[in-house]
Amino acid sequence: MKNIAILASGDGSNAEAIAKYFCNSDSVKVAAVLSNKENAGVHSRMKALEIPTFTFPRNEWNSPDEILDLLNRLDIDLIVLAGFLCMIQPSIIEAYAGRIINIHPSLLPKYGGTGMWGHHVHEAVIAAQETESGITIHHVTNEVDGGEIIFQASCKVIEGDTPSILAQRVHELEYTHYPKVIEQLLLN
Ligand code: GAR
């Protein structure tokens, strides 16, 4: 069995899509969700799916010995960021080299980097009158949104789109592709 830990700070709709995709799998298990926010929506979504969640405040993410202990205890094979908004410290990146991935709601390298997350990305894409946006799944390194790209998929930006309409279209791409990319990374 390959074990995943999902890291999430917000609503957790990607975490839910991933957890549902693997809920009957004999080979991949969502072992836990780790968060930095006690009241994030991801906790109730995971409760309904009987997946344990753990909250560590920001200072613990900055000095992550306890987090590394937990990941070790859970025998984690892959760390999956899904709307996680804390920096991943070099000690975690080193311990899980090549085994931490993130999803970003744009076609990187466009609209990435510090401050570019969630609705900020969609607002910027619309303001720039792009006709295309999409998702990027990439390895996590010490450079924000700078790791090697594993997968991209695109969608149209339609005239009149608001950031929340575009976010919905991008989310659909995320739910379709993120679980499959995770499966391929773990099982190939
Ligand atoms: C997702 O769209 C994800 O791509 C984005 O946050 C959203 C989380 O939604 N991540 C980033 O912007 C990271 N830079 P969710 O909590 O419903 O899964």
Residues whose N, C-alpha, C, O or C-beta is under 5 A from the ligand:
A	BS01	GAR	G10 D11 G12 S13 N14 A15 A82 G83 I103 H104 P105 M116 W117 G118
